[in-house]
Amino acid sequence: MLRSQWPIIDNKLSKTYQFKDFKEAFDFMTAVAKIAEQQHHHPDWSNSYNTVTINLSTHDEDDAITAKDHRLAIAIDEIE
């Protein structure tokens, strides 16, 4: 299994991204949403102006970190 390089925080893969401004952050979130839909796996995330925080775990696996989370994390990192 491929493993992402995201740190584990509170039993979730977690990463924070910072952008120049809100538009760049929102464009990134839109790109993540498209990938998440394709993979049928959706992140828990938050956005504050130019900062996006993403937490990944698999809800139907008791919020465990699974291969689905690592695949999505790797795909998200490829957006940058």
Backbone hydrogen bonds, N-H to C=O, Kabsch-Sander energy under -0.5 kcal/mol:
donor,donor_aa,acceptor,acceptor_aa,energy
9,I,7,P,-0.6
9,I,12,K,-2.8
12,K,9,I,-0.8
13,L,56,L,-2.4
14,S,7,P,-2.5
15,K,54,I,-2.2
17,Y,52,V,-3.2
19,F,50,N,-2.5
25,A,21,D,-1.9
26,F,22,F,-3.0
27,D,23,K,-2.7
28,F,24,E,-2.1
29,M,25,A,-2.3
30,T,26,F,-2.3
31,A,27,D,-2.1
32,V,28,F,-2.6
33,A,29,M,-2.6
34,K,30,T,-1.8
35,I,31,A,-1.8
36,A,32,V,-3.0
37,E,33,A,-2.3
38,Q,34,K,-2.0
39,Q,35,I,-2.3
40,H,36,A,-0.7
40,H,37,E,-0.7
41,H,36,A,-2.2
44,D,55,N,-2.3
45,W,43,P,-0.6
46,S,53,T,-2.2
48,S,51,T,-2.5
50,N,48,S,-0.6
51,T,48,S,-2.1
52,V,17,Y,-2.6
53,T,46,S,-2.3
54,I,15,K,-3.0
55,N,44,D,-3.4
56,L,13,L,-2.9
58,T,64,A,-3.0
59,H,57,S,-0.8
61,E,58,T,-1.7
62,D,59,H,-0.9
63,D,58,T,-1.4
64,A,58,T,-0.7
64,A,61,E,-1.3
66,T,64,A,-0.6
69,D,66,T,-0.6
70,H,66,T,-1.7
71,R,67,A,-2.7
72,L,68,K,-2.2
73,A,69,D,-2.7
74,I,70,H,-2.4
75,A,71,R,-2.1
76,I,72,L,-2.7
77,D,73,A,-2.4
78,E,74,I,-1.3
79,I,76,I,-1.6
80,E,76,I,-0.7
